[in-house]
Amino acid sequence: MRRTVQGNVKLKHLNRSGDWPSGNPRFYFRPKGQKGRALPDLPAHHPEWLEAYSAMLRDYDGSKPPPTVTHPTGSIGAALRAYLVSDHFLGLAQSTRGVWRRMIEDIESLYGRGRLADLRSRHIRQDLARLGPHPANNRLKVWRGFSRWCVDAGLIDADPARDVRKRAAPQTDGHKAWSREDVAAFRAHWPHDTAQRLAFELMHRTCASIGDACQLSPGMVRDGWLTYRRKKSGSEATCPFTVPGPDWFEADDHLAKCLAAAPRHMTFLVTRSGAARSHKAAAQWFSRACSDAGLAELSAHGIRKHRAAIFKENGATNEQRMAILGHETEAEATRYSRSADLRKIVSGTEVPTRSDPSSNSVELSKEIKGR
């Protein structure tokens, strides 16, 4: 069900059930087939109410529950079904659960009728041998998580995945990092009043992934800083949003111009109808924007690597880069900034000077306060 709560913005999965004793409308977030959760006792336009709704919407992935399947007691299939509702599986990040569930359902379809007590390391190796190195190593993570849980749950005595080794895989840098020339080309193609440019500038400013960028909202800005929790790792990330950042951050006024031209909604990135943009489709949508700008080899994730490299070139410490990108280890921070220009690091980088370092933040602050 969609209800109009604020202006012409329609919010999904809302049911009204009278009013709170305070007089505020009582709303429940109730997707089809799920138990409703009450929204706070606040006006529906209040920032904390909107932030709570946004959090519930992020938690709900909109997918249908898996079909009910019956397996004999003691079978691999029965154990897999039990694992899907275990604390270990449900404690994984939502994006990880989606990937693992698909592999678990494939394992179930292939080996679900087998006896769990008969599962051996060689069976797992035979399953992985059908795949290439990277897919096999990703599937091995699922086998290891499932097998450890089976041991902890008392279903088996020995872990059959413990002695299965990872496959040797060719080293790659993953998503290609953007260069300054790539950034200029994208900006030249997409003007400030387009959704594609707004998405780019939001990711460029915050260093958020495309999935996290879809959840960012004005309600997350406090005292000029935007703070959010990453969907993938659950770690917290923060960045100067409407306040002057350090010189190494290289803040600019592009995002302020985009927000000035964009309609005002609960989240920064929305569809043409004003609905929050789905993180599942956003990556492909932005990849098409890159292709249209003549940058087909680039993706949204490369923006994070570009910014991490710029920060390193400009002298930012590991801790500073980790705080903005939401990294939890220094190894991860180092890997993301691998494309930094080593010559600039060795010789010292001249950070572009700004005539008025606070002017850009003032303009951006005006846009945020007006939302």
DALIN-V606150 format. One record per helix or strand of 2 or more residues. SS is the DSSP state (alpha for helix, beta for strand). FROM is the first residue (numbers start at 1). TO is the last residue. If there is no record, write none. Layout:
<<SS	FROM	TO> <SS	FROM	TO>>
This chain:
<<beta	2	6> <beta	9	12> <beta	14	19> <beta	25	29> <beta	37	38> <alpha	47	59> <alpha	76	84> <alpha	87	90> <alpha	94	111> <alpha	116	118> <alpha	121	128> <alpha	133	152> <alpha	180	189> <alpha	195	206> <alpha	210	213> <alpha	218	220> <beta	221	222> <beta	225	229> <beta	236	240> <alpha	247	249> <alpha	254	261> <alpha	279	292> <alpha	301	313> <alpha	318	325> <alpha	330	336> <alpha	342	347> <alpha	359	369>>
